[in-house]
């Protein structure tokens, strides 16, 4: 499977699994191919409704919502040989501090 095909398959898997949660801003974050296991590890980021700030006309009010930028990250594991979805796991980012 080509890299672009693997990414599209991973995004479709996230949409299928989390679509009823009204997720948006879905995007590729990381991709890695493991040649030994013949597995694609693809991290997809997205937002959930409860991590968005309310719509507001005031930038000051919007800036007070600290969780506005919160994204969720999931690592999708796909078999390269048969494109089978193997797992979807949380991708926890290390503190930048």
C-alpha positions as CSV (number, residue, x, y, z in Angstrom):
1,X,0.0,0.0,0.0
2,X,1.3,3.5,-0.9
3,X,1.7,6.1,1.9
4,X,-1.1,8.3,0.6
5,X,-3.4,5.3,0.5
6,X,-2.5,4.4,4.1
7,X,-3.3,7.9,5.3
8,X,-6.7,8.0,3.6
9,X,-7.5,4.6,5.1
10,X,-6.5,5.8,8.6
11,X,-8.6,9.0,8.2
12,X,-11.6,6.9,7.1
13,X,-11.2,4.6,10.1
14,X,-11.2,7.6,12.5
15,X,-14.3,9.1,10.8
16,X,-16.0,5.7,11.0
17,X,-15.2,5.1,14.6
18,X,-15.6,8.7,16.0
19,X,-18.0,10.2,13.4
20,X,-21.0,10.1,15.7
21,X,-19.0,12.4,18.1
22,X,-19.2,15.3,15.6
23,X,-15.4,15.5,15.3
24,X,-13.7,18.0,12.9
25,X,-10.4,19.4,11.9
26,X,-9.1,15.9,11.1
27,X,-5.5,15.9,9.9
28,X,-2.4,13.8,9.5
29,X,0.1,14.3,12.3
30,X,2.7,11.5,12.0
31,X,3.3,8.5,9.8
32,X,5.7,5.6,10.1
33,X,6.1,2.3,8.3
34,X,7.5,-0.7,10.3
35,X,9.0,-2.9,7.6
36,X,9.6,-5.8,10.0
37,X,5.9,-6.1,11.0
38,X,4.6,-4.6,7.6
39,X,2.5,-2.2,9.6
40,X,1.7,1.5,9.1
41,X,1.5,3.6,12.3
42,X,-0.4,6.7,11.4
43,X,-1.3,9.4,14.0
44,X,-4.4,11.4,13.2
45,X,-5.4,14.5,15.1
46,X,-8.9,16.0,15.5
47,X,-11.1,18.1,17.7
48,X,-14.2,16.9,19.6
49,X,-17.1,19.2,20.4
50,X,-16.3,19.5,24.1
51,X,-12.7,20.7,23.3
52,X,-14.0,23.7,21.2
53,X,-14.6,27.1,22.7
54,X,-18.0,28.7,22.2
55,X,-18.3,31.0,19.2
56,X,-17.8,34.6,20.3
57,X,-17.2,37.9,18.6
58,X,-14.8,39.0,21.3
59,X,-11.2,37.8,20.9
60,X,-10.6,38.5,24.6
61,X,-13.4,36.2,25.7
62,X,-12.3,33.6,23.2
63,X,-8.7,33.8,24.6
64,X,-10.0,33.0,28.1
65,X,-11.0,29.5,27.1
66,X,-7.7,27.6,27.6
67,X,-8.9,24.4,26.0
68,X,-9.6,26.0,22.6
69,X,-6.5,24.4,21.1
70,X,-7.0,21.0,22.6
71,X,-6.6,18.2,20.0
72,X,-7.0,14.5,20.3
73,X,-4.5,12.2,18.8
74,X,-5.0,8.6,17.8
75,X,-2.5,6.2,16.3
76,X,-4.0,4.0,13.7
77,X,-2.2,0.7,12.9
78,X,-2.9,-0.8,9.5
79,X,-1.6,-4.0,8.0
80,X,0.3,-3.2,4.8
81,X,-0.5,-6.6,3.2
82,X,-4.3,-6.6,3.5
83,X,-5.1,-3.0,4.7
84,X,-6.8,-4.4,7.8
85,X,-7.3,-2.1,10.7
86,X,-5.3,-3.6,13.6
87,X,-5.8,-1.0,16.3
88,X,-6.6,2.6,17.3
89,X,-4.8,3.9,20.4
90,X,-4.4,7.2,22.2
91,X,-1.2,9.0,21.2
92,X,-0.1,10.9,24.3
93,X,2.3,13.8,23.6
94,X,5.1,14.5,26.0
95,X,5.1,17.9,27.7
96,X,7.0,20.5,25.8
97,X,8.1,22.1,29.1
